[in-house]
């Protein structure tokens, strides 16, 4: 009943929001129209307001813009643009006036060498005697500027990113047209274009500029994220942020729930990427980092789309194909995405395990070989309606499935007891019948404004199922043969809603408040036909109600403060009643920023949590082989995480330092299965604490046609392993270096040399071996950059291995694993009539989706 009332409340709020936005709307286009005439036309187009102004005062200002379904006040704000004017609303009266009342003005137009208008160019009027600033302005969409000026003549200096600054002296009045030249120079037949600094600090993290830089041509967003400082992307497209774990990813405010979607959006369509390492209270307390991708606002109507094909050879063939279509008519977008992944994976592994059992010391020398080929179809369909510039709503539905052509694991291992050979076992596990999915998701959203207040309302439904079939055979003459036939069935569903409101209390104070609700059901079932392991059947229902508030405060011109708090009430009900529990927590966040010139700094503090996934909360135990089991733990507690951070950015050089204290940290422990056997059980447990310190230094200069991104990282953990029976050095630090180099060449060619190396280090109660990778690529653009062809060679020296070792009272383990990470890739992308879907939904229950 509570859930029904909450859903009805969300629906009522959406209905109320829509009813209040349908005031009288104005649609009109102006081209080289005087401001006075444009205001006269707007006055005739509205019955809601009377527009008052002095005709002669505004006659010299010109307007070139298109107004689409805007209220009268919003339409006036749009045509005023950057002109020195102000608008006052008094009941039904609107007053518009020029704030700089001078009898003379400097009037002109800025174009490029192809006669195209240059908008948003900075125009400064300087004193002819001492070059001091008289006044300034910004060009409109048609390149025009009108700047009040009392001096008889002035130096007009025009600057814009990507162009050579132009200066000349003019008599005040109409000066005609000024032509800007592109800021280019020839360097050994390589054209080098001016670019802006691409990384800067923002609230809670940093922002990387993509539009107007070489990053816009790297390929798809999955390729783009590899170029972002502190972001790591693995072979399957999974992302992590150094020192902050797996991030939530958003595209234009909409949560990305499957990282395969990042392979469907071109980097050409991206304006900037924010990496938030100290997420505010509007995000779930489980979120340690966020990546927000902002796209360029595109124009255009009709059908548009892209075709993307990626072929790679990594011992065997791999394919990724997708077709992305969008149809735009007025404010309506209808979009669809169809994709197909055909993936091959192979690993070759050797594991030496010693078990100090109840009866014997057991030694297992186990060479493994695993292969799989999976097929992953994906579909997404939806619509978005842009009511006006401030209000939009939309829905989408997506579904994907994962099946296996084959999924096999083989091993031929030797068993010793107390140092003596007792037998060999040939192990063959076939899980090809496993089906992951289908996974269904449906989202709806409304984003808009009610006066000064911004409204963001999202609703999400998610439901899925999967089945894992284990058909294994262990053949041994000495130890006896056995069949192992097991099935695991999982069903999950979730309903969620989120409402977020923003309101500017003043020019320097912004308030953000909201609420979020999720309801999740999970059913896990495991059965072993031979009953080597007992059947488990667990059900979990969890409800999470959250309320949050954030406040942003600007102090003077250089200091910014952000503070917030999130309250979460979690009701966790299990089929094992003794494991049911309720949590009530408040999670505060705080940041203090400083900026002056090229220097930016931010200090941050926060409290977060990490709740165990539903898989590890289940009570099942899985049979790996006759001596090793693994399982879940329904008694796990959430981890409370306390963070402190310091970030500094000076121009293209950035530094970050972070400290995290993890109370009740969750890590995997090995222990004996019972008090009589020699079987080893691996399962997650809470430990008292785990401390982590990490440092990161990033340089992103631009040197001619060379665009490097060099990164040096350090991380060290502090944990008491002796208390849990683990020995050895568990404080070995990790040093990693990344040297990523992009080269922008002439005739739309580009090349990349990317090298990464990481030292061996402690992770939890294990030591992870060193890894390295050298990646090379070359790319050529055709047909005005609509068509691109890219060749890649990844992990040329096959250094991305997975080597580990650990020591405990009851076991020791050495593992060496090599995967088919070396690959050669051909990617072809074609974009036609490019427009971008306007879908702006953020989704709801996003952290819960990851747990599911």
N, C-alpha and C positions, 0 to 999 in steps of 0.2 A: 504494500500500500504506500509506503514511503517513497519507493522508487517511482510509482505511478504519479504521485503528487509532484515529485521533482521534474519528471518529464513534462507534465502539464504546465508547470511553472516556466520551463524553458520555451515551450510552444507559445505560451501567452506572451512572454517577453518578445519573441520574434514577431508575433502578430502586432503587438503594440508598436514595435520599432517600424514596421512597414507602414502602418497607418499614419504615422507622424511625418513621413518623408515625402508624401505626395502633395506638397505645396505647388503653387503655379511655377512651371518650369519654362525656361527660355532657351531656344535653339536659334543661333544666328552666326553668320560668318562675316568678318570684316577684313578688308584689304586696303591698306593705305587710307583708312577712314580717319577723319579728325576725331579727337576725343569728344568734342562737343557734339558732333553729329552722332557718334556712337551712343552717347548717353541719351540723346533725344530719341533714338530708335528704341533703346531699352525702356525708356519711360513710357513709350506707346505700347510696349509688349507686356507690361505688367499692370494688374489692377490692385496688387497688394501694397504697392508703395508709390509715393510721389518723389521723384528724383529732382533735386534742386542743385543748380550750379551756375556759375557765371560763364556765359558762352565765350566771350572774348578771351578770358583768362586761360581757357583750356584748348583754344582753337589750334595752337601750334603743335600740340602733341598728337601723334598719329597712332592708329591701332591696326594691327594685323594679327588676327587670331580667330579661332573657331570655338564657339560656345555651344555645348551640347547638354540640354536638359539641366540647366542650373537655375537656382533661385536668383532673384534680382540682386541681392547683396553679393552672392558668390560671382555672378556675372560681372559686376562692377569691379570686384577685386581682381578678376582675371584680366580685364582690359587695362586696369591701372598698372599692372605688372610692377616694374621697378621705377616707375616715374615718381617724382617727388610730390606725391599727393596723399591725401587722407580722406577717409570716408567716415561719416558720423551717422548713426541711426538713432532717430528720436521718434518712437512710435511708428507711424506709417510714413514718416518723412526720412529721406536719405539725403545728406548733404555731402557734396564732393567739392574739394577745393585744392588748389596748388599750395604746397607748404613753403615754397620759395618764390615769393612774389617779386620778380624783377621784370623790367620792361623789355630786356633783350635776352635772347637764348642762342646757344650753339646747337645748330640742327644739321644732321648729316646721316649717312648710311654707310655701313661696312659690308663689303663683299669680298669673296676670295677670287683667285685668278681664273676661276671658271664661272664668274659672274653670279655665284650662289650667295645668298645672304648669310652672314655670320652672326648667329644669335648668341646671347649671353657673353659678348665681348665686353671687357672693362674699358671705359673711356674716361680718361682723367684730363681735366683742364688745369694747366700749370701757368703760373705767372711768368711772363716773358723775361723779367729782369732777374729773378732768383730761383725760378723753377719750383717755387712753393705751390702747394695744392690750392686751387681756387674752388673747384667743385668736381663732382664725378657722377657717372651714371653707367647703365648697362643697356646693351642693345636688345631690341625685342625680336620676335620671331622673323621679322622681315629685315633684320639688321639695322633698324633705324634707332636713333637716339635723339633726345631733346633735353638739353641741360641748361637751366637758368644760369646766366653769366652776366655780371655787371661790367666786367672789363671790356675795353674796346677791342682788344685782340688777346689771344691766348695760345699757348702750346697745347695741341691736342695729341695726347699719347694713347694709342690703342693697343691692348694686349689681349691675347687669348691663347689657351693651351693648344699647341700644335702649329702656331703661327709665329712669324718674326714680328716683334713689337715695332709698330710704326709711330713716328713722331713728326709733326710739322706745325708751323705757326700759321694761324688763320685769323682773319677779322671775324668778330662775333656776328653771327647770322647764319644763313644757309650756306654751308660749305661744300655741298655736293657729296660725291662718293669717294670713299677711301678704300683702296684695295690692299688686302693682307696677303703676304706670300707664305706658303707652307715652310715650317722650320725644318728644312732638309739640307743635308750636305753629302757630297760624294767622298767616300773613303775607300780607295782601291776597288772601285766599281760596286761597292756595297752601300745602299741607301740607308741612312740613319735618320730616324725621325725623333723629334723631341717627345718625351713622355714625362708624366708627373710621378712624384714619389708614390709607390704603390702600396705601402703598409703604414698604418697609423693606429694609435691606441683609440679605443672607444670604451664606453661604459662596460666594464666586466670582461674586456678582451681586446681584440684588435681586428681591424678591417683591412682587407687586401683589395685594392682597386684592380678591376679586370678590364672594363671598357676603356679603350684608348691605349692599352698596353699589349705587349706580345702575348700575354696570357689568354687574350680573347681568341687566339688561333690555335690553342693546343689540342683541341678535339672536343670530346664530350666532357661533361662535368666530372665524370669519374676520372678522367685524365687531368682535369683542372685541379682537383683537390690534391693530387700528388705534388703540385707545385706550391701549395700553401704552407707557410712555416708551421711547424709543430704537428702537422697532420700526416698520418700514415695511412696508406691504402694497401690492403693485401691483394693476393691474386684473385680472390673471389669478390672483390669490390667492397669488402668490409672496411670501415674507417675507425681510426682511433686518434685521440689527441694526446700528445706526449704528456705524461704525468696526470692525465684526467680521464683516461679510459675511453669507452665507446660513447660518442656524442649522439644527441638527438639532432636530426638534420631537417631543415625546413627550406622549402622553395616558395618565395613570396608569402611566407607565413603559413604555408600548408605543410604538415608533417609528412616526411618521407618514411614509409614503413618498410619498404623493400629497397635496399641499396642498388638493386638492378635498375631502378628508375633513373639513377644518375647516369646510366649509359644511354638514356633517351633524350637528354637535353644538351644542346650544343653550347660550348663555351662562348660562342659568338653572341648568345642571347643573355649573357650574364653581365650585370653592371658591377657588382662587388660581392665579396664573400666575408662574412663576419664569423670569427671564431671566438665564442664566449667561454672563457675559462672560469668565470665566477657568475653562473646564472642567477638571475633575480628570483624573487618570490613567486612570480607568475608561472615559473616552471616547477614541475614536480620535484619534491625533495630528493628523489632518487637520481635526478639528472645532474651529472658532474660537469658536463660541457655541452655546448650547443654550436652547431654550424648553421648559419642563416645565409641562404643564397638569394640575392636580389637580382631580378632580371630587368632588361631594358624595356621600357614602355614602347611597344611597337604600334605602328599604324597599318592600315590596309584592311580590305574587305575581301570576301569570297573565300575560296578554298586555298589552303596552304598546307605545307607539311614537310616531312623529311624522310629520307631513306637512309638507313645505317646498316652496314654489313661489315662484320669483323671476323676474319679467319685467322686462326693461330695454329701453329704446329708445335706441340710439346709432347714428343714421342708419338702422339697420334693427333688427329684433327680435332679442332674445337671450332664451334660456330656461334655467333650472336647475330641475329637478324631482327630488325624492328622497323615498323611503319608507323609514323606519327602524323595524324591528320587533324586539322582544325578548320571549321567553317564559321566565318564571322559575318553577321548580318546586323548592322546597327550596333546595339549594345549586347546582342546575343552571341555567345560562343558555344558551339557544339564540338566536342573533341573526342578523339578515340586513339587508343594506342594498342597495337598488336605486336607481340614480341615472342621470339623463340630462342632458347638457349640450348645448345648441345655441348655438354661438357665432359671431358675425360680427365680423370685424376689417377695418379699412380704413386705409391710410396714404397720404398724399400727400407726396412728397419731391422736393426739388431738390438735386442734387449737382453741384458744379463741381470737376473734378479736372484737375490739370496733372501730366503725366508727363514727366520729363527722361530720355528714352530714349537708347538707344545711337545711333540714327540721327536722331531728330527730337524736338522738344518737342511733345507731344500734349496738346491741350486737349479735354476732354469736358464738354459742358453737358448734363446728364442729368436731365430731369424724370421721376419715377417715379410710378406709381399701382399699389398692390397691394391685392387683396381676397381674403378667404377666408371660407368658412363651414365649420365643422367640427362633427362629431357625435361625442360622447364617451359611450358607455354604460359603466357601472361597476357591478360586483356584488361583494358580500362576504358570506360565510357562515361561521359558526363557532360554537363552544361553549366554555363555561367552567364548571368545577366547583369550587365553594368547599367544600373538605373541612372546614375549620373556619375560625376567625378568622385563623389564622396560615398556612394552607396552601391553595393553589389551583393548578390546572393548566388548560390550554386549548389550543385549536388554531383557526386560521382559514385560509381560502383566499379570495383576491381575484383579479379579472381585469378589465382594462379595455382599450379599444381606441379609436383615434382615426382617423376617416376624413374625407375632404373632399368636400363637395358641389361646391365649386370652390375653386381655389387658383391665382390668376393674378397675373402681374406684367407691366406694360406700360411701355414707355418709347419716346419719340421724340426721339433725341438728336443733337446736332451734333458733328462731329469737325473739329478744326483741327490742322494740322501747321505748326509754325514760324510761327504766327500767321495762316495762310491757311486758308480754308474748303476742305475736301477732300470733304465729303460728309455726308449725313444717314443715320441708321440707325433703322429702326422695329423695335423689339425686343418680342417677345411670348413670354412663358414660361408654359407651362401645366403645373402640377405637381399637378393634381386627382386623379390616380391614386395619389398617395402614400398609404401605409397605415402608421400608427404603431401597432404592436402586432400581436397581443395581448401584454399584459404580465401574466404570471402570478406570484403570490407565495403561498407557503404558510409559515405560522409555527406553532411549538409552544413552550410554555413551562411551567416549573414554578417557583413561588415559595413559599417556606415557611421554617420554622424547625426546626432540629435542636438542641434545648436552647436555649442562648443564641445560637447561630450562625444567621444568616440566609443563605438559599440562593436564588440567582436563576439559573436555567438556561434558555437560549433557543437555538432552532435555526431557521434560515431557509433557504428555497430560492427562488430568483428566476430566471425565464427569460423571454426576450422576443425578438422579431424585428421589423424594420421594413424597408420598401422605399420609396425616394424615386425618383420618375420625373420627369425633366426633359425636356420636349418644347418646345424653344424654336426660334423662327424669327427670323433677323435679315435684314431686307430693306433693300437699299441699291442704288440705280442706280449711284452713283459708285464704291462700295467693293466691290460684289458681294454677293450674298445667300448665306446659308448656313443649313442646318438643324443644330441641336444636339440630339441625343437621347442621354441618359445615364441610367444606373441606378445607384443606391447601395443595397446590401443590408448590413444589420447583424444579427448574431445574438449574443446575450449569455446567459450563464448564471452563476449563483453559488450556492455552498453555504457556509453559515457556522454557527458555533456559538460561544456565549459562556457562561462560568460565572463567577459573581461571588459571593463569600463575605464576610460581615461578622461581626465579633465584638467585643463590648465588653470590652476588657482591664481596665477599671475604670469607675467612674462618670464619669470625665472623659477617658477615652482609648478611642477606637474605631478598629479596624483593618479595612480593606477590601482584599481581594486577589482576583485573578481571572486568567482567560486568555481569549483570543479567537482564532479561526481563520477565515480566509476563503480560498476558492479560486474564482477567476474565469477564465472563458474568453470571449474576444471575437474575432469574425471580421468584418472589414470588407472589402467588395468594391466597387470603382468601375470602371465601364466607359463610355467615350464611343464611340458607334457610329462616328462620323466620324474618330476617332483624332486630334482636335485635342490631346487630353491622353492620355498613356499610361495603360493599364489598371493598377490597383493591387489587390493581394490580400494583405491582412495579417492575421496571427493573433497573438493575445497570450494567454498564460496567466500569471496572477500568483497567488502564494500569499503570505499574510501571517499570520504567527504572532506573537501579542502576549501578554505577561505584565505585570501591573500591580499596584501596591500603593499604598494611601493610608492616612494616619493622621491622625485628628482629635484635637486635644488642647485641653482647656479649662484655662487658667491663671488661677486665682483666679476672681473673679466677673465680670471685665470683658474678659478677653483670650482669644482663641481662635486656635489655629494649625492650619493644614492643610498637609501636605506629601505629595508622591507622586512616583512615577516610572513610566514605561511603556516597556518594551523591545519593539521591533518588528523582526522579521526578514522582509524582503521579497525574494522571488525573482521576478524579472520576465523572462520568456522570450518573445522575439519571433521571427517568421518571418525577419526580418532579423537573423541571428545576432549581427552585430556590435553591435546595439543592446540585446542582453540584458545584464542586470546584476543584482547582488545588493546589498541595503542592510541594514546592522545599525546601529540607532540607539537611544539612550536619550533619552526626552523627560521632563524634570523639570517639576513644577509646585509652586508655593508660595504661600501666602497667610497674612497675619497680620491679625486683626481685633480691633477694640476697640469696646466698647459701654458707655455709662453714661448713664442717663436717655434723653433724646431723641437724643443724639449717637451715631452709628455711623460707624466708619471701617474701611477695609480696604486693605491694600497687597498687591499680587500680582505674581508673576513667573512666566513659563512659556516653554517652547520647544515650538513646533508645527511642522507641515509641511503643505505643500499639494502633492499629487501631481496631475499633469495628468490630465484625463479621457481615457478610451480613444478618444474621437472625435479629439481633437487629437494623440494619439500615433500615429494611423494615418498611413500614408504617402501618402494620396490627395491629388490636386489637383483642385479643382472649377472648372469653366468658368462664370464669371459673364457676361462678354461678351468680345468679341475683343481687348480691351485690359486686362482685369482678371481675374486668377485668384485663388483662395484655396485654402489647403491645410493639412494637419497637419504634425507634426514628430516623428518617432519618436525623435529624439535628445534630447528635452527631459529635464531633470533636475528632481527635486522642489525646491520652494522651502522653505528653512528659515526659520521665523518666530520672532523673539525679542521677547517682549512684556513691558512694565512697565505696571502700572496702579495708580491711587489713586482710591478711591471714598469719598464722604462723604454721609451722610444725617442731616439734623436735622429731625425732625418731617416736614412735608410738602415740605421743600426738599432736593433732591439734586444732587450735583456729581460728575462723573467726568472723569478725565484719563488718557489712554493713549498709549503710545509703542510703535511696532512697527518692527523692523528686518527686512526681507525679503531674505534672501540668495538669489541665483539666482532673483529674481522673474520670473514668466512674464508676458510682455506681447506684444501683436501688433505686428510690425514690417512695414514695406513696403519692398520692394526689387525690382530688375529681375529678371525671370524667367530670363534668360540673358544672354550677353555680346553678342548680335547684334540682338535685337528691341527693340521699344518696349513690351513687355507688362509690367504691374505685378503682382507676386505679393505677397499678404498672408498671413502665417503667423505662428504663435507662436514666440517665442524666449526663452531665458533671458538676463537682463541681470544685471550684477554685484550691484546692490542697489536697493532702493526703501525709503525711510523714510517713515513716516506718523505724524503727531501729531494727536490729536483731543481736544476738550474738549466737555463736555455739561453744561448746567444745566437742571434740571427742577423745576417747581413744581406740586404737586397738592393745593391747599387745597380745603376745602369751605366755601362761604359761603352758608348758607341753602339755597335750592333750586338754587344755581349750583355746578356741579362742573367747574372748569376743569382742563386739563392743558396747561400752557404749557412749551415746550421751546425752548432756544436752543443750537445746535450750531456747532462750528468744527472744520474739518479741513484739514490742509495736508500735501502730499507733498514729498519731497526726492529728486530723481533727476538723474543726469547725462545729459541728452539729447544733448548735443553729441557724445559718444563714439559714438553710434549714428546720427548724421546728422540729428538733429531739432533745430530751432531754435525760438526764441521762449521766452516765460516759462512754464516747466513747474512753477513753485512758486506759482501763483496759488491762494490759499486759498478754501475754501468756507464761506460763512455761511448757515445755514438757521434759520428761525423757524417754529414751529408753535403756533397758538393754537386749541386744541380746547376747546369749551365745551358741556357737557351741562346741560340744565335739567330738573329733576324737577318736574312740574306735577301738579295735583290730578286725581282721577278717572282715574288710570292713563294720563295723557298724559306724553310726554317729547319734547324737541326737542334738536337738535344743530346748532351752527354751528362748522365746522372750516375753518381757513385755514392754508395752508402755502406758504412761499416759500423758494427756494434760489437763491443767487447763482451766476453763472458761475464755473468753477474748472477747475484742471488735473486730469486723470485719466489716468495713464499718460503717453503721448506725444501726447495730444490735449487740447483745451480744450472743456469741455462747457458749453453755454449755460444760462442761468437758466430756472427753471420756477416755476410757482405754481398753486395750485388752491383754489377755494372750494367747499365741500360743505355742503349743507343737508339736514336730515331731520326728520321728525316721525313719532311713533309712538303708537299707541293699543292698549291691552290690553283684552280682553274675556273673559267667562266665567271669572272668577277667574284671569286671566292665562294661561289655556290657549290662547287664540287671540290672535294679534297681527297688526296690519296696519301696515306702514311705507311711507312715501313718501320718496324721496330725489331730490335733484338734485346730480349730481357734476360737478366741474370746470366750473362755470357759465361762466367767462370763457375757457375753452379754452386754459389756460396750460400744460398738461402736454405740452410739445413736446420733441423730441429734436434739438437743434442741436449740431453739433460742427465743429471746425476743427483741422487739424494741418499742420505744415510739416516736411519732411525734405529731404535732399539730392536725392533722386530724385523727389519728389512734393510737391504741396500739395493740400489737400482742404477744401472748405467744404460742409457739409450742413445743410439745413433740412428738418425732418420734422414733420408734424402728423398725429396719429392721432385716431381717433374716441373720444376719452377723455371727451367730454361726454355724459352719459347721464341718463336719467330712469327711476327704478326703483320698482316696486311689489313688495313682499314680503309673503307671507301664510304664517304658521306656525301649526300646530295640534298640540298635544301631548295625548295621552290616556293615562291611567293610568300616569303617568311613573315608570319605573324606569330604572336605568342598568346597562348590562352591566358585569360585574365583571372583564372581561378585563384582565390585568395584565402580559402579556408585553411585553418591551422590544424584541424582535427582535434579530438578530445581523447583523454585517457592515454596519452602518448607513451608515458613511461610504462603503463600497464601493458601496452601492446608488446613491448620488449620482453617483459616477464612471461607473457603468454607464448 
